[in-house]
Amino acid sequence: MPIRSRLLQSSLVAALLAALAGCVGLDSGGSGPAADAPSYRVGDRWVYRAMDGFRSPVVWDETREVVATGTGRTTVRIAQKGPSVDSVRTEQWSAPGLVLVGAVYDDETRRFTPALERYRFPLSSGQSWNQWVDNYDETAQKQGRINHFVRVRGWEKIVTPAGTFDAIALRVTARLDDEEFWREATTCNYLVWYAPAVRGIVREEKEAQYREKFGAMDGLAAIRSQHALIELVAFKPGKS
């Protein structure tokens, strides 16, 4: 594809994602102070209850634990365990919110260049950022480029199995790099709540879909590839 066409396509995708995020973000939360960047400790551990699917969803428990910290690097071990789920991976963060190695869509492992801005601390109501980032997907063994747009919606009271938290909501829209000759790229529309009290996410609602390029519906029918809910069950802080 010519460079000019690629640039035009990138601009149109960015505009579309920004418009979508703006539309879904109209139900903004309350205003409040900015959420500052957390200080992670070895042993910080978050346990979540998760499910993904529709009629017979896949369910699992997910544990995220800080296993190492140091200058310019925090390593987090993420374990998923359920009746049909059993996986372990690690993420590496260069700073709070900046992901060098980690996942965007599911439990894949991607290496980002530059770091993915998952969160841009301090988080404040109305804030937004848009990023095109190159990455190597180790799971698919494929080099690509994704678009990641985040809008901070505002503060809300969120009830979870772990309790009720003051959390700041973020609307995330993303376009992945998994387009094939027969299908378009996956688009993700996520809503996540970050609570300073636990230095992390307390709830995630994740929806994703793609469209086929051929077939009876000529690509008009969206195929939903993700319908997930993740809720905090417990948080245990590490030692100072």
N, C-alpha and C positions, 0 to 999 in steps of 0.2 A: 504494500500500500504506500503511495507517495507520502512524503513527510507532511506536506500541507494538508492532505486528507486526514492523516492521523491526528494532527494538531486540532483540526476542526472537530473531529469526532471526540477528542478528549475534552474540548471546550463544551460541546453539547452535552456530554455525559455529566460533566461537573455542574453545569447549569441545571440539568434535570434533577440530579441528586439534591442540589441545594434547594430547588423549588419544592421537592417532595418533603425534605426535612422541615422546610418552613411551614408547609401546610400541616403536617402532622404535629408540629410543635406549637400550634395555636393554643392548645390547652395548657398554657404555661403554668408552672407552679408558683409558689410564693417567693418573694424576694427575701434576701437575707445576706449575712456576711459571706465572703468568699471562703471556700474550703481550701485550706492550705495543703501543701504537699506533706504526706505522712513520712515518718521516720520508721523504717522497717527494722525488725529485730529477728535474729535467728530464733526459730521456734514459733513465730507468728503462724497461727493455723486457723483456717476457715473451713468449715464443713458445710456442704450444701446438699439439699435434696433436689434432684433434677428429673425431668421427664421431657421426652421429645416424640411427637407423633400425634395421631388423631384417634382413631377408634381403639387401637391397642398400642398405646404409647410405650416406648422403651423407657425404663426407669433405672436410675442408678444413684449412688451416693458419690459425691465428689469432694475430695480433700485437697486443699491448696496450702502448702506449707513453705515458709521461707527456710531454706536449708543452708544458705551462705550469703554473707554480705561482705563488701569490700569496696575499695575505691573504684567507682565507675561501674560496679556490677552487683546486682542482686539476683540470686538464683532461687527459683520457686519450683518445687516439685508438685505436679498435679496428677493425682490418682483417681481413676473412675472405676467403680466396682458395682456391678449389678447382675441380675440373672443372665443377661446376654451381653454384658459390657465388662471388660477387664483390660484396662490400659494405664500406662504410666508414661508421662513425658515431663520435660522441664522447660521452663521459660527463663530468659535472661533479660533483665531490665538494666539499662544504663543509668536510669534515674527514675523516680516515681512517675509513672505514666508513659515512659519511653521504653518501647519494646524492641530489643535487638533480635531475640529469638522467641517465637510464640505463635499463637493461633489467632485467627480473625473470625473464622466461620464455624468451625466445629472443634475437633481435637487434632487438627493437622499441625505440623511443625514448619514454620516459615522463618527464614533468615532475611531481615529487612535492611535495606541500604537506601537512605539513612534510616535511623530508628523510626518505627511507627509511633505516632503521637496518639496513643490510646486515650490518655487524659492530658490536658494542658493545665497544670496547676499554676496559680490558684484558680479554682473553678468558681465562676460567678454567673449569675442569672443573665441570660441573653448572649453569653459568649459563644463563639463558634470558630471552627477552623476546618480547612479543607486540604487534603494532602494526596498527592500522587506519589506512590512509593514502590520502588523496585523490590522484588523479593525472590527468593528461591524456595519453592515448596518441596521440602524433603520427602513428604508423603507421596506426592505425585511425581517427584523428580523432574520438576519443570520450573524454568525461569519465567517470571511474568511481572506484571505491573497492576496494582490495584488502586482504586480510588476510595478514600475513607473520609467521610464528612461527619462532623459532630456538632450538635447544637445543645448548649446547656439550657435546660428548660426551667429549672428553679427548684425550690425546697418543698418537700412534702413529708408527711408522716406516713411511714411504710410499716405495715404489720407483717412480720415473718414468723416462722416457727421459733426463731431465736429471740423474738421480742419485737418491740416497736421502736423505730429509729427515726431521727431527723436525717433525711437523706436528700441529696441533690440529684435531680433526674437529668439524664443525658439521652438525647435521641441520636442514634447512630445509623447512618445510611452508607452502604458500601456497594461497590461493583467489583466483583472478583475477576480473576484472569483465567477462568476455566471455559471460555468459549470454544466450541468445536464446530466442525462443518455442519453438524446437524442440530445444534442448539446454541442459543445466545448465552452470555455470561450470567452467572448467578447475581441477583441483587438482594441485599440484606437490609432489613429494617428492624432495628433493635431499640429497646428502651431499657436502660439500666439505671439503677439507683446506687449512688455512692454515699456511704455513711462515715464521717470522720471518726465516730466513736469506735469503729472496728477497723479503721484504716483500709477499708475495702468495700466491695460490692455486697449489697444485702439482697438484691433481687434483680433478675434479668428476664425480659420477655423477648424472644427471638423468633422472627419470621423471615423466611427466605424463599425465593422462587426463581425459576428461569422459564424461558419460552423456547419451544422447538421451532426450527426454521421451516420444516416441511410437514406435510400430513394433511389430514382432512380439514383441520381448522386453520391451515396455512400459518401456523405459529401464533395464532391469536390467543389460544388457551394457555394460561399460566400454569405451570406445574409447581406445586408447592413442595419444597425440599426440606423445610425446617419449620417446626411449630413447637418451640421449647419454652419451658419455664424452669428457672433455677432460683431457689430460695435458700437463704442462710438458715442453718440449723443451730450452729454453735461457732463461737469464736474464742480462741485461747491465745492470749498475747504471749510473746516470747519474753525471755528474761532480758533485763536491761544490761 
